[in-house]
Amino acid sequence: MLIKSDNLTGDAIIALLQQHLHDMHLTSPPESVHALDLTGLRAADVSFWTLWLPLPAGQKQSAQTQDELQLAGCGALKQLDAQSAEIKSMRTADHFRRQGIAAAMLTHLIAVATERGYQQLYLETGSMAYFAPARALYQRFGFEYCDPFADYVLDPNSVFMVKQL
């Protein structure tokens, strides 16, 4: 497994993020979709990582490979202020779900946030059943429900969580 900083220019990550935005719009009303597009993820206050796995033996390279690696997931940190950050764009490629990719990326994001000296790590996710696995993952990692933070407002389609670091 390789987790690396990503400049968001590769075909594989662009496709994964397009799928992420598509799914968010399928499951949430437009005013409740808070996923960042490529421009938002390329902002100076956002750090972005991708998670890559080796191709199975004998598999040919495809659009989702890079140097014999296959894109399995991604995640980002958006700095809110000197003491806090927000997790953005946590996504596991569909064919890697339920294989620990999200947990590995979340572990990485928490470690980076801790190294940077953040005291709180926030996130927003959906309140619908589609997002139940994500909410369960975050709770396993010590995130607790909280009030809206930053520029968010109460929204029946959103859940807000925080982890004290």
C-alpha positions as CSV (number, residue, x, y, z in Angstrom):
1,M,0.0,0.0,0.0
2,L,1.3,3.5,-0.9
3,I,-0.3,6.7,0.3
4,K,1.1,9.8,-1.4
5,S,0.4,13.5,-1.8
6,D,-1.4,14.0,-5.1
7,N,-1.6,17.0,-7.4
8,L,-5.0,16.0,-8.8
9,T,-4.0,15.9,-12.4
10,G,-4.0,12.1,-13.1
11,D,-6.9,10.5,-15.1
12,A,-7.5,7.9,-12.3
13,I,-8.0,10.4,-9.5
14,I,-10.1,12.7,-11.7
15,A,-12.4,9.8,-12.6
16,L,-12.7,8.7,-8.9
17,L,-13.5,12.3,-7.8
18,Q,-16.1,12.6,-10.6
19,Q,-17.7,9.4,-9.4
20,H,-17.6,10.8,-5.8
21,L,-19.4,14.0,-6.8
22,H,-21.9,12.0,-9.0
23,D,-22.8,9.8,-6.0
24,M,-23.1,12.7,-3.6
25,H,-25.6,14.4,-6.0
26,L,-27.5,11.1,-6.3
27,T,-27.9,10.7,-2.5
28,S,-28.2,14.3,-1.3
29,P,-30.2,17.4,-2.4
30,P,-27.9,20.0,-4.2
31,E,-27.9,22.4,-1.3
32,S,-26.6,19.5,1.0
33,V,-23.7,18.4,-1.2
34,H,-20.5,19.8,0.4
35,A,-18.0,17.7,-1.6
36,L,-15.3,19.9,-3.2
37,D,-14.7,19.8,-6.9
38,L,-11.2,19.7,-8.4
39,T,-10.8,23.5,-8.1
40,G,-11.7,23.4,-4.4
41,L,-9.4,20.5,-3.7
42,R,-6.5,22.3,-5.4
43,A,-6.9,25.3,-3.0
44,A,-3.9,26.4,-0.9
45,D,-5.6,25.4,2.4
46,V,-6.2,21.8,1.2
47,S,-3.8,18.8,1.2
48,F,-4.8,15.8,-0.8
49,W,-3.6,12.2,-0.8
50,T,-4.3,9.1,-2.8
51,L,-3.9,5.5,-1.7
52,W,-2.5,3.0,-4.2
53,L,-2.3,-0.8,-4.2
54,P,-0.2,-3.2,-6.4
55,L,-1.9,-4.7,-9.4
56,P,-2.7,-8.4,-9.1
57,A,-0.1,-10.5,-10.7
58,G,-0.6,-10.7,-14.5
59,Q,-3.1,-7.9,-14.7
60,K,-2.5,-5.4,-17.5
61,Q,-2.2,-1.7,-16.9
62,S,-5.5,0.2,-17.3
63,A,-6.7,3.8,-16.9
64,Q,-6.6,3.3,-13.1
65,T,-3.0,2.3,-12.8
66,Q,0.2,4.2,-12.2
67,D,3.6,2.4,-12.4
68,E,1.9,-0.9,-11.7
69,L,-0.3,0.5,-9.0
70,Q,-4.1,0.8,-8.8
71,L,-5.9,3.7,-7.3
72,A,-7.9,2.4,-4.3
73,G,-8.9,5.6,-2.5
74,C,-8.3,9.2,-1.5
75,G,-8.7,11.8,1.2
76,A,-7.9,15.4,2.0
77,L,-7.4,17.8,4.9
78,K,-8.7,21.4,4.7
79,Q,-7.1,23.7,7.3
80,L,-9.8,25.7,9.1
81,D,-7.5,27.6,11.3
82,A,-4.2,27.1,13.2
83,Q,-5.9,24.6,15.6
84,S,-8.3,22.7,13.4
85,A,-8.9,21.0,10.1
86,E,-11.7,19.3,8.2
87,I,-11.6,15.9,6.4
88,K,-12.7,16.2,2.8
89,S,-13.2,13.9,-0.1
90,M,-12.8,10.6,1.7
91,R,-13.5,8.0,-1.0
92,T,-12.8,4.4,-1.7
93,A,-12.9,3.1,-5.2
94,D,-16.0,0.9,-5.6
95,H,-14.2,-2.3,-6.2
96,F,-12.0,-1.8,-3.0
97,R,-14.9,-1.2,-0.6
98,R,-14.9,-3.3,2.6
99,Q,-11.2,-3.9,2.3
100,G,-9.8,-1.4,4.9
101,I,-8.9,1.4,2.4
102,A,-11.0,4.0,4.2
103,A,-9.6,3.0,7.6
104,A,-6.0,3.2,6.2
105,M,-6.7,6.7,4.7
106,L,-8.4,7.9,7.9
107,T,-5.4,6.7,9.9
108,H,-3.1,8.7,7.6
109,L,-5.2,11.8,7.8
110,I,-5.4,11.7,11.6
111,A,-1.6,11.2,11.8
112,V,-1.0,14.2,9.5
113,A,-3.4,16.3,11.5
114,T,-1.7,15.3,14.7
115,E,1.8,16.1,13.2
116,R,0.6,19.5,12.1
117,G,-0.5,20.3,15.7
118,Y,-4.2,20.5,15.1
119,Q,-6.3,20.1,18.2
120,Q,-9.6,19.2,16.5
121,L,-10.4,17.3,13.3
122,Y,-13.9,17.9,11.9
123,L,-16.0,16.3,9.2
124,E,-19.4,16.6,7.6
125,T,-21.1,13.6,6.1
126,G,-24.6,12.6,5.1
127,S,-27.4,11.6,7.4
128,M,-28.9,9.1,5.0
129,A,-28.6,5.4,5.2
130,Y,-26.0,5.5,2.3
131,F,-23.6,7.2,4.7
132,A,-24.1,4.8,7.6
133,P,-20.9,2.9,6.9
134,A,-18.9,6.1,6.9
135,R,-20.4,7.3,10.1
136,A,-19.7,4.0,11.8
137,L,-16.0,4.2,10.6
138,Y,-15.6,7.7,12.0
139,Q,-17.1,6.6,15.3
140,R,-14.7,3.7,15.6
141,F,-11.9,6.2,15.2
142,G,-13.2,8.3,18.0
143,F,-15.2,11.0,16.2
144,E,-18.2,12.3,18.1
145,Y,-21.3,14.1,16.8
146,C,-21.1,17.9,17.1
147,D,-22.8,21.1,16.0
148,P,-22.1,22.6,12.6
149,F,-18.6,24.1,12.3
150,A,-16.9,26.6,10.0
151,D,-19.5,27.8,7.5
152,Y,-21.9,24.9,7.8
153,V,-25.5,25.3,9.1
154,L,-27.9,22.9,10.5
155,D,-29.2,20.6,7.7
156,P,-31.3,17.5,8.1
157,N,-29.2,15.9,5.4
158,S,-25.9,16.5,7.1
159,V,-24.1,15.1,10.2
160,F,-21.2,16.9,11.8
161,M,-18.5,15.1,13.7
162,V,-15.3,16.1,15.6
163,K,-12.3,14.2,17.0
164,Q,-10.1,15.8,19.7
165,L,-6.5,15.2,18.9
